Amino acid sequence: MAQGSLKGSIKDDQSELIGATVYIPDLAMGTTTDSSGKFYLLNIPAGDYLISFSFIGYEKQIHSVTISSGGTTDLAITLQKGSIQLPDLIITSTTYQAVNFLSQVDINLHPINSSQDILRLVPGLFIAQHAGGGKAEQIFLRGFDVDHGTDINIEVDGIPVNMVSHAHGQGYADLHFLIPELIQLVDFNKGPYYADKGDFNTAGYVSFQTKNKLERNFAKIEGGSFGNGRLVTGVNIPFHSSKTKAYIASELTHMNGYFESSQKFYRLNIQSRLTTEISDRTKLQFGFSHFKSDWNASGQIPTRAVENGVISRFGSIDNTEGGNTDRTNFFIKSNHRFNQSSSLENQVFIVNYHFNLFSNFTFYLNDPLNGDQIDQKEGRWIYGYRSHYFTNSTLWGKVLKTELGGGIRSDYVNNISLARTIKRDFMSYTKLGDLNEQNLNAFWNETYSATKRLTLNASLRLDFFRFSYLDKLSGIQSASTSKSIASPKFTINYQASAQISFFFKYGLGFHSNDARVVVDNSVKETLPRAYGLDLGTEIKLTSKLYINAALWRLDLDQEFVYVGDEGIIEPSGKTKRVGVDLSVRYQINSWLFTNIDLNGTNPRTKDGIAGQNYIPLAPTFTTVGGINFHRSNGLEGNFGYRYIADRAANEDKSSIAKGYLIFNAMLSYAKAKNEFGISTENIFNTKWKEAQFDTETRLLNESQPVTEIHFTPGTPLAVKIRYTRYF
């Protein structure tokens, strides 16, 4: 039979779309775009076909295409944004799933205060703020209390967000430098199965991609409960050449907060981007951002102090907590297309970062006279380079997609310290030093379409780390330590029919330990391994009902974690997590859409005695859901909930971190150059605890310490209105 091929790319007016669907209904044959936005279909019978091109949140396009015998048809498709339409989602055997991407359509339908809140849109991911709004949120995912990023890899435009060997905790990931309105796409997935994601990719990853240009210039003003005010502007910079696009945007946020002591929180963001085509095949991008934030905090408060009337639910024991931080990012990225099948991306980035956090977790436990307030502080430079090569070829008449990549990251951290303070006044250093950490990495990823129904993926990642630390209190320069690790990964995708496909994933990942742990202790687990296994399915029972389900297991080797709050090293032991993820999406009609995600996990330590092997604060059951509507007249909105069940707060579950159920809503209306919106958090004014810790503390007049739940109260009913003017 005479056959031909089809290849090309799918993008919007900003950039390439990953996971967009190409489908030939007459042949029940399809594929999705890869990580460079390219697609490739072989062995298509010669003839004329109507082929659909779609992506969730974009208007589907149908093109008449002629496939010639022995020839290759090349297409460049540009999709326009639209509403969510589940009938456009096609089940295929490819490794990319459209439901693993968030667009600006998704983001606009939820109450968002900062880019950290967008993490909540990842199915099964919860966050908690417990230090005044300026500190990175605590993250929960797949039975992990990820702390601030220990087991989730986060990046923005290829720049790592996670901070290695951070003053407050390993993997600290602060996304507050990203302006939400500039986000083009969010790519996410769970487990350690992705070769281009390295350190901290155990429970999963989240990758943000910002816009190359603004659809329109805009100015937005927001105001609401508790002195919440925000001003955002974005303006395209005009150029004579249509091949060059640039914009600059700024954000200014202020909030007093719902605590009795004003947070006096403010955040300033500036972001800019320039993209230019220097030839038909080569594109250059330049990105710059600067972020600065300052705040006060009321910290975690003891349950007994509230119950005894010492303080109110929104009071504080030490209202001089808080901090300040800033971050400046710069990158240059080039993308060269050799032909329609091969391209090379190179990127250089520089980050300058400062952090200063005052906390008091134990009040008067260690120092009954002055109190236990601490100051964690650091300044760092990050220099990095990464390269990524894509090519499509054929092997035995089938599509073979090859990705090769690698890079280097160097962190130079000066005066990383832990100090004792009184109401932010310095007392003495507990830790003070300089550290240097380098990571050299490379990966190889092959994806083979063995048949129309079967896709195989195999990859290997190699990482090399070097650690060194100068203790400025003792004057001792530790000998540098190095460690290498190989992380193989394997995935099978099988399409049983047009309505159902199955996937199997197995992979090894890791998270690095703090440089101060590595050089000061002869520990075997410098780079503790993660072993992941997923078995799941995608199902479309009808054109409007989509189900994604997975059974999974994730094991971690024994870890030694630097606890920045106390300046000590704490082994956590080997752990095992077994769970199930279920996501359901249903399109009621063309403008009404519902979703529900349920995530259950059984997290345990491997070495503990039964009944004493709970993992503190690890979530066991979470669910989020809601109903969204998007009318063609410009009216859109969302009503949703999020729920987390009670969970163990200590190893024997004698202390419980209480769960919560809260409801949020958003409504907006856009007409011509104007957009109005209102959002409401905690509609029913539920009393809930956002962050909880089982901590030993002593209050000023107590003779003995007490161990109990300490918490940060969640927001009461909060309303915010906004107005956007486009020009």
C-alpha positions, 0 to 999 in steps of 0.5 A: 500500500502506498504510504506517506508521512506527516510532520510539523509543529503546533504553537500558539502566538507565544511559543510551541505547545507541548502535548497538543493532539494531532488526530486523523479520524478516518484512520483512528490514528493520532499523536501528540507534540513532543517537548519541542512542540513537534509531531511526526506520523509515519506510514499513513496511507496515501490520500486526502484526510481531514485532520484535527489539531487540538489542545485543552483550552484552545480552539480546535482546527480541522485541516484538509491534508493530502498525503502523497505516496513516498512523500512527507507533508510538513505543517505549521499550525497555530492555535488560538485560545478558547474555552476548555473542550474535553471532546477535543482531547484524544487518547493516544499511545504517546507519553504526553498527556494534555491534562498535565498542562495548565494554561492561562485559561485554567489560571484565570478561573481560580483565586490567585494571590501569587504564583505559589497559588498556581501550584494548587492547580496541580492535582493532589498538590497542597500548599500552606503558608505559615510565616507571613506571606513572604516565605515560600509555602510548605508543599504537600504532594503524593504523601510527602510533606515536601517542606519548601521543596525537598521532593519536588523539582520546580523551574521557571523558563529553564531556571531552577527555583529550588535552592540547594543547601539553603539557610532555611532548608534543602530545596527551598523553592520560592516562586514569588518572583513570578508574576502570574499574569505572565505565565503562558503554560505550566507543565507538571507530572508526578514521580521520578520518571523524567530524564530532563528533571534532576535534583529534587524530582522524586514526588514530581516536578512543575515547570513554568513557561512565561510569555514571549509577548503580551496579547495586549498591554494591560493595567490591573488593580486589585483590592480586598479584605485585610488591606490587600492591594495589588497593581500589575502593569504590562506593556509591549515594547514596539520594534520596527521589525516584526521579528523582534518582540519584547515587553516589560511588566511590574507588580506591586503588592501590599497586604496587612493580613488577618492577624492582630499584628499587621504583616506589613507585607509588600512585594515588588516584581519587575519582569521583562522578555525580548525575543528575536529571530536572527534568521529563519532557523535561529531564535534568541530570547533574553529574560530579566526579572527582579523581585523584592519582598519584606514582611512581618509574621505571627508564626505558629501559635500553641493550641494551649495559648488559644484555648486558655485565652492567652492569645486569640486565634489570630494572635501571636507569641512573638510578633517580631518574626518575619523577614526580607528576601530578593532575587534577580534572574537573567538568562539568554536562550537560543533555539536553532532549527537544523531542519523540521526534524532536529533542533538545539536549545542552549541557555545560560542563566545567572541568579543573585539571591538574598534571604533573611528570616526571623523565626521563633519555633520554641518561644522560651524553651532554650532561653527562658530569659531572652527567648529562642528567636533565630535568624537564618540568612544567606546571599548567593550567586547561581551560574548555570548552563543547559543544552537540549537537542531534539531530533526525529528519525525512523527506525525499522519504519517507525518514529524514533524521537531522541533527546540529548541534554546536559548542563552545569549549575554552580552555587556560591553561597556567602555568609550562610548563617544561623544566629540567635536574636532578640526581637531581630537584634543579633545575639550570637552565631550558631552557624556561619560559613561559605559553601560552594556546590556544583552539579554537572549533569547529562541525559539521554532520552529515546521514545520509540513508536513501536506500533500504532498502539505501543510507545516505549520510552527509555532514558538515563540521567547522570549527575555529578556533585561537588560540595565544599564548606568553610566554617567561619566560626572555627576557621576550618575549610572542609575537604571538598566531597564529590558524588555521582549518581545514575538514574535510569527510567523506563515508560510503556504506553499502550493504546488498547482502543480509541477510548482507553490507554494504559501506562507503566512507569519505572524510574530512579530519582534522587534529592541531594543533601545539604552541603554542610551535611555532606562535608561534616559527616561521613554519610553514605546517602549523599544523594538519597535515591528514590525508586518510583513505580506507576501503573495507570490508565487514561479513559474516555467513557464518552466524548465528554468524560475523561478519567485518569487513574494510577496506582503508584509506589515511591520508596526513598533511601535513608536520608540525613537532612540538615534542619536549618531551624536548629542547626542540627543533622537529623536522619529520617530513615528509609520510607515507603509510600503507596498510593492511588491518584484519580482525576475525573473531568466532565464537560456538561455542555460547551460552556460548563466543565467539572473536575474532581481529583482524589489522592490517597496515600499510605506513607510509612517509614520502613525501619519503624515498629508498626504503629510507630512508623507514621511519617509526620504531616504526610497527607493520606487523603486529599481531594479538590474539585469544582465547576467552571464555566466560560461563556462566549459573552465574556462571563466566566467563573469557578466554584471549587473546594479543597479538602485534606484529611486528618493526618499523623503529626508524629511517629505514633499518631498520638498527635493529629494534624486536623484536616479541613474543607474550604470553598472558594469562588471566582467570577469575572466579566470581560467586554472589549478593553475592560475586565471586572472580577471578584474572588472569594476565599473560604466562602463559609468562613470556616475555622481551619488550620493552614499549617500545623506542627507537633512542637515542644515549646515553653511559654514565658511563665511556664516552668515545664515545656509542653509538646502539642500542635502549633498552628497557623490559622487559615484565612477567614472569609476574604473578598477581593475585586479587580479591574483590568484595562487593556490598551 
